[in-house]
């Protein structure tokens, strides 16, 4: 059973990596360990949870952003890439113009592989505008989300750009947890004392 789960896990990883999307030069599903020396690493139970990249180490930085984070599954594969600027010094009109340009560029780059559905998120604040591009994989019917937020309220002038596949993270973490449970169970069985039997 463990071998079968491992086979499924590797198959999923291969399928996803063959159609990997990227943002700022980082690919979804890539091995996060290759960037371990590029910033501050945050761990969760000895596994990499995220890496806040040093600005000078970002592969393809964007002049509108100041902070970059890549998030990892338990198995060590990137499921989210996040760029942010929490101290915007541009006007709301400029921010919305940049947002529109980012969305259009990402849409054009990926429209040949994915069905694209663009939605503006309903938000109660008039000063916060988020657009999501849902990318529906034409082959596997998986959803990916590219999101751009302009928040230009008085106390919180910021921009966020996120590429994520949380469904992949959930699936991969379930498989990793199952493999870990099976390994622990085997270890417990090996430690049973059979002295005198």
Backbone bond lengths (Angstrom), bond angles and torsions (degrees), N, CA, C in turn:
res aa  C-N    CA-C-N  psi(-1)  N-CA   C-N-CA  omega(-1)  CA-C   N-CA-C  phi
1 X - - - 1.447 - - 1.536 111.01 -
2 X 1.348 115.80 -41.17 1.465 119.85 179.82 1.527 110.29 -62.39
3 X 1.324 115.88 -42.01 1.469 119.54 179.81 1.525 110.60 -63.59
4 X 1.334 116.62 -38.57 1.463 120.84 179.58 1.530 110.42 -64.29
5 X 1.353 116.37 -44.89 1.466 119.98 178.66 1.522 111.25 -63.18
6 X 1.319 115.87 -41.26 1.463 119.84 177.69 1.521 110.72 -62.48
7 X 1.330 116.86 -40.45 1.466 121.38 177.63 1.529 110.02 -61.26
8 X 1.347 116.86 -46.48 1.470 120.50 178.65 1.523 111.02 -60.53
9 X 1.323 115.19 -43.60 1.462 121.09 -179.88 1.530 111.13 -58.71
10 X 1.321 116.37 -48.37 1.470 120.83 -179.47 1.524 111.29 -66.60
11 X 1.342 116.81 -36.49 1.468 120.89 178.19 1.521 110.35 -63.63
12 X 1.353 116.04 -46.97 1.466 119.84 178.13 1.517 110.45 -59.19
13 X 1.324 116.05 -45.53 1.467 120.16 -179.12 1.520 111.02 -59.58
14 X 1.331 117.17 -41.79 1.463 120.57 -179.58 1.526 110.92 -65.29
15 X 1.343 116.26 -43.97 1.477 120.19 -179.84 1.519 109.75 -60.38
16 X 1.348 116.94 -47.39 1.448 120.02 -177.44 1.516 111.95 -66.15
17 X 1.317 116.94 -41.99 1.459 119.81 -176.55 1.524 111.40 -68.46
18 X 1.342 117.24 -26.20 1.458 119.39 -179.80 1.523 111.81 -71.19
19 X 1.352 117.51 -19.22 1.455 120.63 179.16 1.526 110.51 -123.33
20 X 1.303 116.88 36.29 1.463 121.30 -172.30 1.518 112.38 -65.40
21 X 1.318 113.86 137.65 1.452 122.37 173.20 1.516 108.07 -95.20
22 X 1.331 116.21 155.82 1.457 117.93 -179.97 1.522 111.65 -135.95
23 X 1.335 114.01 158.29 1.452 122.55 177.06 1.526 106.94 -148.82
24 X 1.316 117.14 129.80 1.471 123.58 -178.19 1.529 111.70 57.50
25 X 1.328 117.30 25.16 1.456 121.69 178.59 1.521 114.25 90.79
26 X 1.341 118.24 -3.28 1.462 122.41 -179.61 1.520 109.55 -103.00
27 X 1.334 116.17 134.54 1.462 120.61 -178.67 1.516 111.15 -97.56
28 X 1.326 114.44 138.80 1.459 118.56 168.95 1.522 107.42 -59.90
29 X 1.325 116.41 145.74 1.473 125.07 176.17 1.533 113.36 76.12
30 X 1.332 118.79 -3.49 1.475 120.56 177.95 1.525 109.04 -71.27
31 X 1.324 115.65 159.12 1.459 122.08 178.86 1.529 109.54 -70.84
32 X 1.323 116.96 118.06 1.466 121.90 -176.99 1.531 112.03 -67.83
33 X 1.332 117.53 -24.04 1.471 121.41 -176.22 1.534 113.27 -61.89
34 X 1.328 117.42 -24.06 1.460 119.29 -179.88 1.534 112.31 -69.18
35 X 1.350 117.34 -13.03 1.465 121.53 -178.73 1.531 112.14 -110.27
36 X 1.305 117.02 14.02 1.466 122.07 -174.96 1.535 112.79 -61.48
37 X 1.323 117.71 -26.78 1.468 121.25 179.90 1.527 113.08 -96.09
38 X 1.331 116.19 8.53 1.468 120.12 -175.53 1.524 113.91 -100.79
39 X 1.333 117.38 8.35 1.461 118.91 179.55 1.508 112.06 172.42
40 X 1.328 114.91 -164.65 1.466 121.51 -178.35 1.530 109.59 -86.29
41 X 1.326 115.60 121.60 1.460 121.67 -176.83 1.525 110.05 -94.00
42 X 1.324 116.16 130.56 1.469 122.13 174.96 1.518 108.13 -108.11
43 X 1.337 115.66 130.58 1.461 121.21 -176.53 1.518 111.29 -109.16
44 X 1.329 114.99 154.49 1.455 122.90 171.28 1.523 106.51 -135.30
45 X 1.324 116.74 110.36 1.471 121.80 -177.36 1.531 111.57 54.10
46 X 1.304 116.17 49.48 1.466 124.79 177.36 1.530 114.43 67.43
47 X 1.310 118.30 5.45 1.469 122.61 176.16 1.526 108.14 -107.67
48 X 1.323 116.66 146.70 1.468 119.99 179.28 1.524 109.28 -68.31
49 X 1.329 115.52 124.53 1.462 121.55 177.57 1.529 109.78 -94.94
50 X 1.346 115.49 -44.34 1.465 120.34 179.44 1.522 109.86 -161.38
51 X 1.325 114.69 161.96 1.470 120.82 174.35 1.526 107.22 -129.23
52 X 1.340 115.30 120.71 1.460 119.44 172.23 1.517 106.19 -88.36
53 X 1.312 115.47 108.62 1.462 121.64 -171.94 1.528 111.70 -73.60
54 X 1.322 115.46 140.49 1.461 119.93 173.31 1.521 107.38 -67.88
55 X 1.322 115.68 136.85 1.469 120.42 -174.17 1.524 112.37 -56.29
56 X 1.336 117.03 -36.99 1.466 120.33 -178.42 1.526 112.96 -78.79
57 X 1.344 117.95 -5.12 1.469 121.34 -179.98 1.529 112.76 -106.27
58 X 1.338 117.72 -2.78 1.470 121.14 -179.12 1.519 109.11 -65.22
59 X 1.336 116.26 134.13 1.472 120.58 -175.33 1.524 112.17 -61.02
60 X 1.326 117.32 -52.66 1.473 121.25 178.07 1.529 107.76 -131.36
61 X 1.338 117.43 85.86 1.467 119.72 -177.70 1.523 111.78 -71.82
62 X 1.332 115.60 158.94 1.454 121.86 177.55 1.529 107.43 -116.96
63 X 1.318 117.09 134.25 1.468 120.86 -175.31 1.528 112.74 -64.16
64 X 1.328 118.82 -18.18 1.462 121.75 -179.56 1.525 112.98 -86.56
65 X 1.341 117.59 -5.92 1.461 120.99 -174.54 1.527 111.67 -119.80
66 X 1.335 115.60 153.07 1.470 120.64 -177.64 1.529 113.04 -124.59
67 X 1.329 118.05 -11.79 1.469 121.52 -175.03 1.525 109.09 -138.53
68 X 1.333 115.52 137.26 1.461 120.94 -178.68 1.527 109.51 -134.13
69 X 1.323 116.95 132.07 1.466 122.20 -179.88 1.523 108.97 -132.79
70 X 1.334 116.62 135.48 1.464 120.54 170.66 1.526 107.23 -115.70
71 X 1.344 115.88 134.98 1.467 121.68 -177.00 1.519 109.95 -111.06
72 X 1.333 114.25 145.66 1.463 119.98 -171.76 1.524 113.54 -121.89
73 X 1.326 115.02 148.65 1.457 121.41 170.93 1.527 108.42 -75.18
74 X 1.324 117.01 172.37 1.465 121.42 177.57 1.525 110.63 -58.62
75 X 1.330 116.21 -36.92 1.470 120.77 -178.27 1.522 113.05 -75.60
76 X 1.335 117.88 -8.97 1.460 120.42 176.06 1.516 114.88 96.13
77 X 1.337 117.16 24.36 1.460 120.67 177.82 1.529 110.34 -110.23
78 X 1.321 116.13 139.87 1.467 121.07 -177.03 1.528 110.42 -70.06
79 X 1.347 115.48 127.68 1.465 119.79 175.64 1.533 112.16 -116.91
80 X 1.349 116.44 -11.06 1.464 118.73 178.81 1.520 110.90 -149.23
81 X 1.340 114.87 139.29 1.462 122.57 177.03 1.528 106.02 -125.60
82 X 1.324 116.40 126.36 1.458 120.22 -171.82 1.532 109.90 -131.85
83 X 1.309 115.44 126.11 1.456 121.63 173.76 1.518 108.56 -116.39
84 X 1.331 117.61 140.36 1.464 120.26 -176.80 1.516 111.91 -146.18
85 X 1.317 114.43 159.22 1.456 122.59 170.56 1.523 106.10 -142.62
86 X 1.319 116.67 107.99 1.466 121.18 -177.32 1.517 113.33 -91.73
87 X 1.338 117.05 5.54 1.464 120.87 179.25 1.528 109.26 -135.46
88 X 1.322 115.04 60.09 1.468 119.67 -179.09 1.520 110.82 -62.49
89 X 1.311 115.70 138.43 1.467 119.07 175.30 1.525 110.39 -122.54
90 X 1.339 115.10 31.72 1.465 119.97 176.29 1.526 108.75 -115.80
91 X 1.307 116.22 161.54 1.464 120.44 -178.43 1.528 109.75 -75.74
92 X 1.333 116.94 161.19 1.466 120.12 176.39 1.527 113.21 -55.55
93 X 1.319 116.63 -39.27 1.466 120.66 -179.82 1.525 110.40 -63.95
94 X 1.337 116.35 -42.87 1.470 120.76 178.00 1.524 110.71 -63.98
95 X 1.321 116.24 -41.04 1.464 120.52 -179.83 1.532 110.46 -61.82
96 X 1.315 116.77 -45.07 1.468 120.62 -179.46 1.526 111.45 -66.79
97 X 1.328 116.46 -33.70 1.459 120.56 177.06 1.529 110.85 -66.58
98 X 1.343 115.61 -43.60 1.470 120.63 177.33 1.523 109.93 -63.54
99 X 1.325 116.44 -43.49 1.459 121.80 178.89 1.526 110.93 -56.32
100 X 1.316 116.43 -46.74 1.473 121.67 -179.73 1.530 111.01 -62.47
101 X 1.331 116.57 -40.62 1.469 121.62 179.27 1.527 110.69 -64.70
102 X 1.338 116.95 -44.08 1.463 121.24 178.35 1.527 111.20 -59.76
103 X 1.331 116.23 -46.50 1.465 121.05 -178.81 1.526 111.03 -61.30
104 X 1.331 115.40 -45.28 1.469 120.44 -178.64 1.527 110.72 -64.05
105 X 1.325 117.11 -43.34 1.459 121.67 -179.33 1.527 111.11 -62.48
106 X 1.334 116.74 -45.49 1.464 120.88 -179.30 1.522 110.75 -66.22
107 X 1.324 115.80 -40.12 1.467 121.46 -179.94 1.531 110.77 -62.14
108 X 1.334 116.50 -47.06 1.470 120.93 -179.46 1.526 111.22 -63.55
109 X 1.326 116.13 -38.85 1.456 121.25 -177.17 1.531 112.44 -66.49
110 X 1.334 118.01 -29.96 1.460 121.55 -171.47 1.523 115.61 -116.51
111 X 1.312 118.07 0.89 1.466 119.74 -174.46 1.528 113.92 -68.25
112 X 1.335 118.46 -20.18 1.472 119.32 179.60 1.531 112.13 -75.02
113 X 1.349 118.54 -25.45 1.464 122.06 -179.44 1.523 113.62 -98.33
114 X 1.328 116.80 -23.12 1.457 119.83 -171.33 1.520 112.67 -130.51
115 X 1.329 114.28 150.71 1.454 119.52 166.49 1.519 105.53 -79.83
116 X 1.315 116.90 136.86 1.455 120.02 -173.36 1.519 110.68 -116.97
117 X 1.321 113.92 131.25 1.455 120.74 176.78 1.525 106.72 -127.69
118 X 1.321 116.38 119.80 1.462 121.24 -176.27 1.530 108.85 -105.71
119 X 1.344 116.12 130.45 1.469 120.16 -178.62 1.517 110.47 -136.17
120 X 1.317 115.04 140.72 1.462 119.81 171.28 1.523 106.95 -94.27
121 X 1.318 116.19 127.14 1.462 120.06 -177.84 1.516 110.11 -74.72
122 X 1.328 116.23 134.41 1.472 118.62 177.42 1.532 109.54 -73.54
123 X 1.321 116.21 120.77 1.462 121.36 -179.59 1.518 108.35 -129.25
124 X 1.320 116.11 141.99 1.463 119.29 -177.94 1.527 112.36 -71.41
125 X 1.341 116.68 -24.46 1.462 119.87 -179.63 1.530 110.77 -84.09
126 X 1.317 116.52 128.50 1.466 120.20 178.65 1.525 111.40 -71.29
127 X 1.319 115.66 -20.52 1.456 119.29 -176.01 1.527 113.03 -92.02
128 X 1.328 117.57 4.93 1.464 120.05 -179.71 1.526 108.85 -124.60
129 X 1.329 115.23 118.53 1.461 119.85 -178.05 1.525 109.28 -124.24
130 X 1.327 115.24 120.55 1.464 121.50 178.59 1.511 109.89 -120.30
131 X 1.321 115.62 128.91 1.457 122.14 172.59 1.524 108.30 -114.22
132 X 1.309 115.54 133.98 1.464 121.73 175.12 1.513 109.22 -112.80
133 X 1.326 116.17 139.29 1.465 120.83 168.18 1.515 106.15 -109.25
134 X 1.320 115.59 116.26 1.464 121.14 175.89 1.518 107.47 -90.45
135 X 1.304 115.76 121.01 1.456 120.85 179.51 1.523 107.46 -103.73
136 X 1.298 116.05 116.33 1.457 120.52 -178.65 1.520 107.97 -102.73
137 X 1.320 114.87 115.32 1.460 122.01 -178.92 1.530 109.42 -61.18
138 X 1.319 117.10 120.82 1.468 121.25 -176.57 1.522 112.17 -67.10
139 X 1.330 117.33 -24.38 1.466 120.47 -177.46 1.527 110.72 -93.24
140 X 1.322 117.39 -54.14 1.464 121.78 -173.46 1.527 113.30 -95.38
141 X 1.338 117.78 -9.13 1.462 123.03 -178.62 1.532 112.04 59.15
142 X 1.315 116.28 37.83 1.462 121.20 176.49 1.527 109.20 -97.18
143 X 1.316 115.25 150.99 1.461 119.39 -179.00 1.527 112.25 -102.88
144 X 1.304 115.30 134.61 1.459 122.73 174.74 1.525 105.63 -122.19
145 X 1.295 116.65 149.90 1.464 118.19 -179.16 1.523 110.40 -127.83
146 X 1.326 114.96 129.51 1.453 122.70 171.77 1.519 105.75 -113.14
147 X 1.320 116.89 124.94 1.458 120.51 -172.77 1.524 110.84 -130.07
148 X 1.338 115.69 137.94 1.469 120.89 175.48 1.526 108.37 -129.25
149 X 1.327 116.11 125.52 1.468 121.42 -179.87 1.511 110.80 -118.82
150 X 1.325 115.85 132.91 1.463 122.61 169.23 1.519 106.87 -111.89
151 X 1.308 116.82 118.43 1.458 121.49 177.97 1.525 106.82 -123.21
152 X 1.318 115.55 108.67 1.463 119.17 -175.41 1.524 110.90 -122.76
153 X 1.335 116.12 36.30 1.453 119.66 174.15 1.531 108.62 -69.26
154 X 1.317 116.47 165.68 1.472 121.35 -172.13 1.523 112.31 -56.52
155 X 1.329 117.42 -44.58 1.464 120.74 -175.67 1.526 114.24 -93.41
156 X 1.307 117.45 -5.33 1.463 118.81 -168.76 1.523 111.97 -143.30
157 X 1.303 116.81 69.22 1.461 120.07 -179.09 1.528 108.34 -87.27
158 X 1.327 115.68 107.34 1.463 118.21 -176.78 1.524 111.85 -151.70
159 X 1.327 113.24 164.22 1.460 121.83 174.67 1.517 107.74 -134.20
160 X 1.331 116.38 137.41 1.461 122.26 177.22 1.516 109.57 -129.24
161 X 1.324 116.35 135.96 1.462 122.57 174.97 1.521 107.07 -127.27
162 X 1.325 115.93 123.47 1.467 120.27 -174.55 1.524 110.34 -133.26
163 X 1.327 115.22 135.86 1.463 121.71 169.74 1.523 105.72 -119.70
164 X 1.336 116.91 122.06 1.457 118.30 -176.41 1.524 112.51 -145.86
165 X 1.318 113.88 154.48 1.458 122.27 172.38 1.523 106.34 -135.05
166 X 1.325 115.76 82.65 1.467 120.84 -176.49 1.523 111.64 -71.53
167 X 1.321 117.02 -26.74 1.468 119.43 176.45 1.526 110.03 -63.70
168 X 1.328 116.48 -40.61 1.464 121.44 176.99 1.528 110.22 -61.61
169 X 1.346 116.04 -44.02 1.467 121.02 179.82 1.527 110.65 -60.21
170 X 1.313 117.69 -45.17 1.466 121.66 -179.27 1.520 110.57 -62.97
171 X 1.338 116.16 -47.15 1.477 119.80 -179.52 1.529 111.41 -63.07
172 X 1.336 115.85 -47.46 1.461 119.15 -176.76 1.533 111.60 -66.13
173 X 1.329 117.37 -38.86 1.464 120.21 178.61 1.526 111.69 -65.68
174 X 1.331 116.97 -36.82 1.470 119.96 177.02 1.523 110.68 -62.22
175 X 1.318 116.35 -44.52 1.474 120.84 179.61 1.527 110.01 -64.12
176 X 1.335 116.95 -45.04 1.468 120.91 -179.89 1.523 111.18 -62.33
177 X 1.339 116.56 -42.74 1.468 120.17 179.31 1.526 111.38 -64.14
178 X 1.332 116.64 -39.47 1.471 121.01 178.96 1.532 110.31 -64.67
179 X 1.329 116.33 -44.78 1.465 120.21 178.05 1.522 110.93 -61.31
180 X 1.327 116.29 -40.70 1.461 121.20 179.68 1.530 110.99 -65.06
181 X 1.342 116.60 -42.50 1.469 121.08 178.11 1.527 110.70 -61.30
182 X 1.333 116.87 -44.17 1.467 121.00 -179.54 1.527 111.18 -64.48
183 X 1.331 116.44 -39.25 1.465 120.87 178.73 1.531 110.17 -65.66
184 X 1.348 117.05 -42.74 1.465 121.27 178.48 1.521 110.83 -62.83
185 X 1.332 117.04 -40.63 1.463 121.69 179.43 1.527 110.55 -62.76
186 X 1.325 116.51 -42.19 1.469 120.66 178.22 1.527 110.53 -63.74
187 X 1.353 116.33 -41.30 1.456 121.36 179.91 1.527 110.09 -62.89
188 X 1.335 116.65 -42.18 1.466 120.65 178.69 1.523 110.31 -61.71
189 X 1.329 115.94 -42.24 1.465 119.88 -179.92 1.524 111.11 -63.66
190 X 1.312 117.46 -37.45 1.456 121.24 -179.85 1.519 111.69 -67.57
191 X 1.325 118.38 -25.88 1.456 121.85 -176.74 1.529 112.71 -87.51
192 X 1.317 119.45 -0.88 1.474 121.59 -179.97 1.518 109.38 -65.30
193 X 1.310 114.38 128.44 1.467 120.78 -179.40 1.538 110.42 -78.87
194 X 1.312 116.42 117.25 1.472 120.88 178.64 1.526 111.05 -112.66
195 X 1.342 115.75 25.35 1.468 120.23 179.06 1.523 111.17 -58.63
196 X 1.310 116.66 137.09 1.443 121.70 176.40 1.508 114.90 78.92
197 X 1.299 117.28 5.55 1.471 120.07 179.88 1.519 109.08 -98.63
